[in-house]
Each structure stands twice: as C-alpha cells, then as structure tokens.
Amino acid sequence: MWWSWLVPIAAAAALYYPAIDGELVWDDGIVQKDQMVAFRSLRDVFFPPPGIPQWGTSYYRPVVTLTYLLDQALFGRGAVRGPHAAVVLYHLIATFFVWMLARQVLQQERGREWGAVVAGVLFAVHPIHTESVCWITGRSDTVAAMFLLPAVVTALHFRDHGTKWALIASPVLYLAAVLSKEVALAALLVVPLALWLVPRPHVGQSPAAVSRSLWAARWPGRHWLPLGALYLVATGVYVTLRLVGASASTGDLKLGWWSLLQRAAAALTYYLIKVVVPPPQSAYPTSLPPVPAVVAALAAAGLLLAASVWLYRRGAPLLLIALGWFFGTLAPSLAIAVRQISETPVAERYLYVPSAGLSLLAGGLFCVAWARRAWRVPSVVGLLGVVAAYGYWTQGRVAVWRDNIALWTDVTAKDPAGLPWHTLGQAYFARNEDDKALECFERALATYKSAEGRALAWNSKGAVLMKTDPKEAARAFGMSIQERPSYATPYFNLGILGLNQADRELAANKRFNLDLLNYTRRYFAEAIKHNPHYARAYLGLGKCQVKIAAAHRMAGDNSQVRKALLAARQALEAVRTLDARGRFGQEAAPLLAEVERQIKQLPP
C-alpha cells in the first residue's frame, strides 16, 4: 500500500489548514520584526551578535533561526501566512516520518501497513501538537522532529541494509536536529534503543540481504561502531558550536534536592496525563499536578515499565520501544521544571516529539487487534472514536491560537498570571480598545512576580497613556526603567514623548526648544545602547537630529547644523541597514534623501 502515507498527511493537512490564516501571536512579532534584523550573515546565525532584544541566550538553535530567515526571504519581513504555512509543512513532514518509523517498528506484525497508518494518523491529529504547529515561534519542536525522526529511520536502514548513504545521513540529520532544539540529544539514547529492539526484516529479502542481517546480529559492532563514532563526532560539533554561540547558561531554582525531585515528578505526571488526555489545555500552565495524581501516575508508569520488560523477554518489544522513546525524548524537557530556563515549569509543546511513542504503541496495539478476527470491528470503532475526539479537540485549539485575544482570553481564564494578562492587554491595545488594555496591564502589574515582567507592564501602560496623558505616560516609562534599567523600549518611548513636546512648542512659539531636543536625543541614544539593533530608535534619533539641525539653523549656527545633519545621516543609514525593506527603512529613505540635500546646500 504505497499510498497509505497519504492518509496521515491528509488528516494533518485538513486539521491544520485553518492555522495558515492565524495572526502573529505571543512572541511572533518580536522574533519576526525585532530579532531577525540582527542576523545579516551565516556567521551571525551560528554565532549570534550581542544585544538582540529578548533573545534566549541559554538556547542554541541556529537551524530554527535559518528557517525564520528562509521565511523572510520567501515571504517578506513580517509576513504571517507564509510562516504559518511553513510550520504546518514541518508538521506534515514529521508525520510522514512517524509513519515510516512505524513501518519499521511493526514490520513483523500482521496488518503492519494499517498499524503504520494508525500511528501516523494519531500523531497527525493529536491535540497536544497545536501549540507547536499553530504558533510560528513554537516551531523548534516541529523542526527538531523533522530531522530527528528520519535520523532514526536512516539508522535502522543502515543496520538492516548496510548502505553507506544511510550511515552518513543519520548523524547529519541528528546534528541538524540538535541544532534545532536540545531535546534531540535524546537520539543518543533512542537510536541505540531502536537498533537493539526494533526487529530486523527477513520476509521478502534476498538471501544475500538475509545473510548480511544475520551477520550483523552475530556481530553488532558492524553497525554500532561506525554509526556510534559518527554520532559522537556530530555531538562534539554541536557542543563546540554551542559553547561559542550560546552566551549564557541556565541557573538554579535555589530549592532543596527534595523540592526539585518533587517538581520533576510532578512535571513527569503532567506529561503522562496530557499525552493521553490533553484537555483542558493552556498555552501558559503555571501549576503542577497535586501529590495524589503524582503518586498514581508514577505507579502506573512503573507498572508499564515492568510490563514492557516482561513482554520484551517474551519476544514482544513494542511497549519497551514506545516507553523508551517517550521517556528518552521527554527527559531533556524535565530540566525545565528544575532549572531557570522557562517562565513555566511545563509546556504542551515539549510533548511534540515524545508523543510519537504513543503513536507507535497505538499502531502496534491495532496490529495485535487486527490479527484476531473477533477484535477487528471493536478496534476500528475504538480507533475512529479516539481519532474523532482528538480531531475535535485539535480543531478547537487551532481556533484558540488564531489571534492573541482568543489565545490569552483562554489562558487568563485558566492561569491568570502576569504574562497572560500583559499579552492580552497588548492585543486589546493593538485593536485600540484602550480601556480593556489598561485593565489588563493593571492586572499584570498585580500578578507579575519578576522585575522584568513589571517593567514590560509599566511600559505597555505608558504606551496607552501617551494618547491622553503624556505626564502619566512619562511616569509609567520611568517606573519601567526603574524595574529594569537595561530595557530599551521605555527609553525610546520617552524619546517619542520628547519629540511630540518639541513639535507642540514649535507650533506655540515658532521655534524649537533646543534643550528639550538635546535631552530627547539622549533617550534615543540610551535605547540604542541597550538594543543596538533597534531600527525604530535609530529612526527616532535621526528625526531628533534633523530637528536639532533646524533649531541651530534658526540660530544661524551653520557649524552645528552640519554636525547635527551628519549625525542624522548616520542614524538614518543605520535604519536602512537594519530594515532596508521594512516599514522603518521605507520611512527613513525620503528623510535621508532630504538630509543629503541639506548637507550639500550648506556653505563650506
């Protein structure tokens, strides 16, 4: 059934097609519009320059950065539909390789083709994947899976057929996976596990192929040694690049070992529950399961592990393969619960890769049922029920991720923490619903626990007040700087307030206030100091310098006019470098031409 792979691909495409029309949500705008301007060469991708706003310096994911840059090259900076379509495509590719892996794992089972279809379909429609597929910035898991899954598939192909291309392709794909997300380091566990546990194909092979396979079984070093050596080389390359390219390490939570162990156990319980029964889902889960749920889940996991060993000894390795994949690929994400890496101890997207273990298990169970004629109808009915329920939940979550108001209204109803309230306020502000925005920012200030979060909320509150009360806005920006002195945006906003005040004084007095403009210039310079890639701040600085030149022209001081115009040209050229094709670059172009004209007209 060569066409069987089309079934899971079609299921994934049908469910996630509406995601293509989604908006930029959460961090999408920051990544698309603010961070990517810092990457102007391939070297920048692997060794990110300093000063990128809100850049996760403890992460090292250059391949994901390359996908963002590819989006911009194909669809333009700030595009929405194209990047959403790209992430959906990555999910389709990952689904295809789940189907391929299932075919290898189930190759000695009756009904293996249908079992592979079941595994692929379950992975395609699983509701826990919506965060990774519908969120442009959440793509790291889909990108990593897109390389990790074929790395395992090609490793098994090398084991079974001894082809040199597979020997090279598997570690190369693994390297691309770890350069996409750290979770792919799990390949160092799951690849040996797969080589050891996945049955070898014999049926339908030529005598020579069977002979090679039996020889490999007698001497595992024939495939373990070269593949293992290349995987170690790839890991060494990754570690070397990461040591140079990642500029910060994670910190401790300053908790005792018993508390850390409890958090890890509770996080594992969360994932054990969500991988089977995802609802209720939240994009920002701040609480972990209670102790009774932890005890029950860990007991169930222990029984499953014991059963998997018992079945393996009786020639049925499927459960051990599925559990090995799940726990092996989940292990790196458990570090989030016990280290200062993310704002929440758990997240749905961390189940994207581990959930393939559940898919493999479901496919195998379907094969077992299919082999017994009396179980065929009940198994098909049960499968259709699970797929229908998962599909229903998935389409509901796709709708939640369509825009920021839908997403953060859902989150604040379940986890009313500072970040959800702040982001919901920003969404209302973008729609000019200022009263609702202010209410959300006040709630964010009341619930944010970190100075960084309060700085964001104060700045956003000031941005709303700029429209009606400049003095209160300036106070809010000052509070933001007080909470986080290195935050560039409130300095920029104070610069905008200064420019607006200078324009009002020009209208009233027919002259610029030079002292005010010089003070305003310092705000823009401070913003650029804390964010050297801040194109909009360079544009503000250029406008301020043009006004300073006009003030000196009114005073007849040509030397200061030239100095101000040259400074304006330098700032506007920086905008053109950072945002040549974007909104700010287009706004800077005519202003830069005017500055050049004025410089030429100045007397020598």
HELIX and SHEET records of a PDB file:
HELIX    1   1 TRP A    2  TRP A    5  5                                   4    
HELIX    2   2 LEU A    6  TYR A   16  1                                  11    
HELIX    3   3 TYR A   17  ASP A   21  5                                   5    
HELIX    4   4 ASP A   28  GLY A   29  1                                   2    
HELIX    5   5 ILE A   30  GLN A   35  3                                   6    
HELIX    6   6 MET A   36  ALA A   38  5                                   3    
HELIX    7   7 LEU A   42  PHE A   46  1                                   5    
HELIX    8   8 PRO A   62  PHE A   75  1                                  14    
HELIX    9   9 ARG A   81  VAL A  105  1                                  25    
HELIX   10  10 ARG A  112  VAL A  125  1                                  14    
HELIX   11  11 PRO A  127  HIS A  129  5                                   3    
HELIX   12  12 THR A  130  CYS A  134  1                                   5    
HELIX   13  13 ILE A  136  GLY A  138  5                                   3    
HELIX   14  14 SER A  140  HIS A  161  1                                  22    
HELIX   15  15 LYS A  164  VAL A  178  1                                  15    
HELIX   16  16 GLU A  182  ALA A  186  5                                   5    
HELIX   17  17 ALA A  187  LEU A  197  1                                  11    
HELIX   18  18 PRO A  207  ARG A  218  1                                  12    
HELIX   19  19 GLY A  221  GLY A  245  1                                  25    
HELIX   20  20 TRP A  257  LYS A  274  1                                  18    
HELIX   21  21 VAL A  291  ARG A  313  1                                  23    
HELIX   22  22 LEU A  318  VAL A  338  1                                  21    
HELIX   23  23 GLU A  348  LEU A  351  5                                   4    
HELIX   24  24 SER A  355  TRP A  370  1                                  16    
HELIX   25  25 ARG A  373  TRP A  375  5                                   3    
HELIX   26  26 ARG A  376  VAL A  400  1                                  25    
HELIX   27  27 ASN A  404  LYS A  414  1                                  11    
HELIX   28  28 GLY A  418  ALA A  430  1                                  13    
HELIX   29  29 ASP A  434  THR A  447  1                                  14    
HELIX   30  30 ALA A  451  LEU A  465  1                                  15    
HELIX   31  31 PRO A  470  GLU A  483  1                                  14    
HELIX   32  32 ALA A  488  ASN A  509  1                                  22    
HELIX   33  33 LEU A  514  HIS A  530  1                                  17    
HELIX   34  34 ALA A  535  MET A  554  1                                  20    
HELIX   35  35 ASN A  558  LEU A  578  1                                  21    
HELIX   36  36 ARG A  583  GLN A  601  1                                  19    
SHEET    1   A 2 GLY A 251  ASP A 252  0                                        
SHEET    2   A 2 ARG A 339  GLN A 340 -1                                        
END                                                                             
